């Protein structure tokens, strides 16, 4: 036993508790089941157009760029246009996400690759599970559908997110994730991405692309 276990055991002996009492077990189960919300900032308590406008404003404040399309079918043209606008190669790597694969990429001249990045890809594409309007943050979960390597290795990261998946605050985002995966089953990794990678470690000067993509472009699908 370590010192911590000794202290806790002494406390239990002093109050005559074993930790297996039914009332204590029920109290813990009730607390875990209800998962009461803590203090939530007022800024994210908006809905509809206001929520989208807040998400866009905060994402752009963090130096991401944001585009909006009416439907998923318009995503390929929007992504191709973004790459062309910034004079980037017409290449794109993405995972096995069925939502991305169902989009009409054949209507573009983009050279598509599928699977995790090995660090040699200039442009990566992911589909976020959600976003947080409060801070303009994207939530991306790990897996073959959207490999985590695409979040960090390509120079330019394009992320698709549906407007209906935008949350006002982080508490609502985690509630959605628990509902989608089951409260006791969560993704191995959840990456919260706010703007492109940056660092101010050297002489307090902000350097983009220090630990990941130097550009982050978000495409919001309105329907």
PyMOL commands that set and color helices and strands:
alter all, ss='L'
color gray80, all
select helices_A, chain A and resi 3-15+22-34+42-44+48-61+72-85+98-101+105-107+149-152+163-165+170-181
alter helices_A, ss='H'
color red, helices_A
select strands_A, chain A and resi 65-69+91-94+111-114+123-127+130-132+137-141+156-162+166-167+190-193+198-199+207-208+215-221
alter strands_A, ss='S'
color yellow, strands_A
deselect
rebuild
show_as cartoon
